[in-house]
Amino acid sequence: MGDRLRERQGRRVAFLRELYDMVDSSVTAFVSGFEVGERVGADRAEALRIIEYHAEKGLMKVDDYATGLVRLTASGVDAVESG
């Protein structure tokens, strides 16, 4: 597996964990996905790709793609807590 691929996967995992920490595992609290991305080293474009990926997997809900407002789902909490 290439370094770029490992980095991308690592940021996806880090993003979900950071979101979990930011909302203290809440499934009702919305935060800026762009801020989460910034905290894990992703620029805005990559943060949007990560948001889209996790939303497609059902791990988060997106309130507004333009502003990047997201929240965890119960499946997202389970994914983080199961390691």
FENNORHU-V628273 format. One record per residue. N is the residue number from 1. OMEGA is omega as a letter, one per 20 degrees, with the letter a starting at -180 (NA if undefined). BURIAL is # if it has 9 or more other ideal C-beta (glycine too) atoms within 8 Angstrom, else .. Layout:
n = (N:N)
omega = (OMEGA:OMEGA)
burial = (BURIAL:BURIAL)
This chain:
n = (1:2:3:4:5:6:7:8:9:10:11:12:13:14:15:16:17:18:19:20:21:22:23:24:25:26:27:28:29:30:31:32:33:34:35:36:37:38:39:40:41:42:43:44:45:46:47:48:49:50:51:52:53:54:55:56:57:58:59:60:61:62:63:64:65:66:67:68:69:70:71:72:73:74:75:76:77:78:79:80:81:82:83)
omega = (a:a:a:r:r:r:a:r:r:r:r:r:a:r:a:r:r:r:r:a:a:a:r:r:r:r:r:a:r:r:r:r:r:r:r:r:r:a:a:r:r:r:a:a:r:r:r:r:r:r:r:a:a:r:r:r:r:a:r:r:r:r:a:r:a:a:r:a:a:r:r:r:r:r:r:r:r:a:r:a:r:r:NA)
burial = (.:.:.:.:.:#:.:#:.:.:#:#:.:#:#:#:#:#:#:#:.:#:#:.:#:.:#:.:.:.:#:#:#:#:#:#:#:#:.:#:.:#:.:.:.:#:#:#:.:#:#:#:#:#:#:.:.:.:#:#:.:#:.:.:.:.:.:#:#:#:#:#:#:.:#:#:#:.:#:#:.:.:.)
